[in-house]
Amino acid sequence: MKMLALDTSSIVATVAILDEDKLVGEYILNHKKTHSQKLMPMIEDILKSCELTPKDIDVFAVALGPGSFTGLRIGLATIKAMAQALEKPVIGVSTLEALTYNLPYAKELVCPILDAQRDLVYTGLYQWQQGEFIKVMEEEVVTIEALLENLKTRGEKVIFLGDALEKFRGVILQELKENAIIPPAIVRMPRASSVAELASRRRRAGNLQKASEVLPIYMRKSQAENQWEERMNKGK
């Protein structure tokens, strides 16, 4: 069973191919958000390097968000077009859950944070128990202040991941002190291999979808929608 997975929910564009339990290849590009230009060449190159064609892929997997609205649309449109053309199933996974999967079997709480603009973050809180991670806190969009206040009341060590970490590193360390853990950069960013591993577990559980059934996780309105509503309200 060969799976092609991708994540374009942030500045990172990442593509991976998983063959059963073997990671055959993975590309990660963490330089400028130009997914519309770089995603398809990345897919074509990794397939060629792994001596595969699109027809060899049995299942497609994609990060559904939350994250960049434009990035999500590009990733979903690409994966759905390929799956529909080849009549193959799709598995969508939460970007936050996939980030948590970068740190399997961590003893501490894992808190992915993605930049939602205006001092807001997309976040969740997870903990590994007996080889599976569970949601300690539901995924939501909150202010960084509200998140840190919640974590302070727990009094536990927390590992932070995600693209909002650099933006809020200072306040995180200031508020949580020794309870805040900043891991190496390679595990802080989205990885398509984590999307694939998580999707592979769901495939074995029979959680497959048609391409038309896969929807993004937005959690809030886009900046363009907010600006349009502000203009409409001012005009009243």
GIUR-V158784 format. One record per residue. N is the residue number from 1. PHI is phi in whole degrees, -180 to 180 (999 if undefined). OMEGA is omega in degrees with one decimal (none if undefined). Layout:
BEGIN
{{N:PHI:OMEGA} {N:PHI:OMEGA}}
END
This chain:
BEGIN
{{1:999:-179.1} {2:-107:-178.7} {3:-125:172.0} {4:-109:-177.4} {5:-126:176.9} {6:-148:176.6} {7:-143:177.9} {8:-128:-174.4} {9:-81:179.2} {10:-142:176.2} {11:-64:-179.5} {12:-78:169.4} {13:-111:-175.8} {14:-141:-177.8} {15:-134:179.2} {16:-143:173.8} {17:-123:179.6} {18:-117:176.0} {19:-117:-170.8} {20:56:-179.5} {21:-99:-177.4} {22:-104:172.5} {23:-80:-175.6} {24:-79:-179.8} {25:-167:177.8} {26:-151:175.0} {27:-116:176.0} {28:-132:177.8} {29:-123:-176.4} {30:-115:-175.3} {31:-153:177.5} {32:65:-177.2} {33:-93:178.9} {34:-121:-175.7} {35:-61:-178.8} {36:-62:-179.7} {37:-92:-168.1} {38:-105:-173.0} {39:-65:-178.0} {40:-62:174.7} {41:-60:176.9} {42:-64:179.9} {43:-64:179.8} {44:-61:-177.3} {45:-70:-178.6} {46:-69:176.0} {47:-64:179.2} {48:-64:-179.2} {49:-65:179.8} {50:-92:178.6} {51:57:179.9} {52:-129:171.5} {53:-121:177.9} {54:-54:-179.9} {55:-66:179.0} {56:-77:-178.1} {57:-80:-178.7} {58:-93:-177.3} {59:-141:175.7} {60:-111:179.8} {61:-130:-176.2} {62:-150:173.0} {63:-78:-173.4} {64:-91:-174.2} {65:107:7.8} {66:-72:-179.6} {67:160:179.8} {68:-62:-178.8} {69:-61:-179.7} {70:-66:179.4} {71:-60:179.4} {72:-63:-179.9} {73:-62:-179.7} {74:-66:-179.4} {75:-64:-179.4} {76:-67:179.4} {77:-62:-179.4} {78:-66:-175.5} {79:-69:-179.9} {80:-70:178.7} {81:-64:179.8} {82:-66:-178.5} {83:-65:179.7} {84:-66:-178.9} {85:-63:-177.0} {86:-99:-178.9} {87:55:179.9} {88:-117:-179.9} {89:-76:-179.7} {90:-128:172.6} {91:-125:177.2} {92:-103:178.9} {93:-132:176.7} {94:-66:175.8} {95:-59:-179.7} {96:-66:177.8} {97:-67:178.5} {98:-64:176.0} {99:-62:178.1} {100:-60:-179.6} {101:-70:173.6} {102:-66:-175.7} {103:-125:-178.8} {104:-63:174.6} {105:68:175.1} {106:-63:179.9} {107:-80:-177.5} {108:-85:170.9} {109:-66:178.6} {110:-117:-176.0} {111:-127:173.9} {112:-75:176.6} {113:-132:179.0} {114:-117:-176.7} {115:-68:177.4} {116:-108:179.2} {117:71:177.4} {118:55:179.0} {119:63:175.4} {120:-104:175.5} {121:-134:165.6} {122:-84:-175.2} {123:-155:174.1} {124:-161:179.5} {125:-140:-172.0} {126:-133:176.6} {127:-146:178.6} {128:-84:177.9} {129:-139:177.5} {130:53:175.0} {131:82:177.6} {132:-128:175.2} {133:-101:-179.8} {134:-117:176.4} {135:-82:173.9} {136:-86:178.5} {137:-142:-178.6} {138:-64:177.7} {139:-66:-177.5} {140:-158:172.8} {141:-114:-174.5} {142:-142:172.9} {143:-73:178.6} {144:-63:178.9} {145:-64:179.9} {146:-65:178.8} {147:-63:-177.4} {148:-66:176.9} {149:-63:176.4} {150:-61:-177.3} {151:-69:178.3} {152:-63:-179.2} {153:-68:178.8} {154:-76:177.5} {155:66:-178.9} {156:-114:175.2} {157:-72:-176.0} {158:-133:174.7} {159:-96:-178.4} {160:-104:177.6} {161:-134:170.5} {162:109:-172.1} {163:-74:177.5} {164:-85:-176.5} {165:-64:-179.5} {166:-63:-179.1} {167:-65:-173.3} {168:-114:-178.2} {169:-54:-176.3} {170:-60:-177.8} {171:-70:177.7} {172:-63:-179.8} {173:-67:179.9} {174:-67:-175.3} {175:-82:-174.6} {176:-100:177.2} {177:53:-174.4} {178:-69:178.1} {179:-82:177.4} {180:-95:-180.0} {181:-117:177.6} {182:-107:-176.8} {183:-80:178.2} {184:-59:-174.4} {185:-59:-174.2} {186:-63:179.6} {187:-100:-179.4} {188:-84:-175.5} {189:-101:177.0} {190:-59:176.9} {191:-134:-179.7} {192:-64:178.2} {193:-64:176.7} {194:-70:173.9} {195:-58:-178.7} {196:-66:-179.4} {197:-64:178.9} {198:-66:177.9} {199:-65:179.2} {200:-63:176.1} {201:-62:-179.2} {202:-71:175.9} {203:-63:179.8} {204:-65:177.1} {205:-88:177.4} {206:85:-178.0} {207:-89:179.4} {208:-112:179.2} {209:-133:168.1} {210:-78:-178.2} {211:-57:-177.7} {212:-68:-177.4} {213:-90:-174.7} {214:-84:-177.3} {215:-125:179.1} {216:-74:173.1} {217:-105:-177.3} {218:-96:177.2} {219:72:175.5} {220:-157:177.8} {221:-76:178.2} {222:-72:177.2} {223:-59:179.7} {224:-64:178.8} {225:-66:178.2} {226:-63:-179.7} {227:-65:178.6} {228:-64:179.6} {229:-66:178.1} {230:-63:178.9} {231:-66:-179.9} {232:-65:-179.9} {233:-67:178.4} {234:-67:-178.0} {235:-79:-178.1} {236:-80:none}}
END
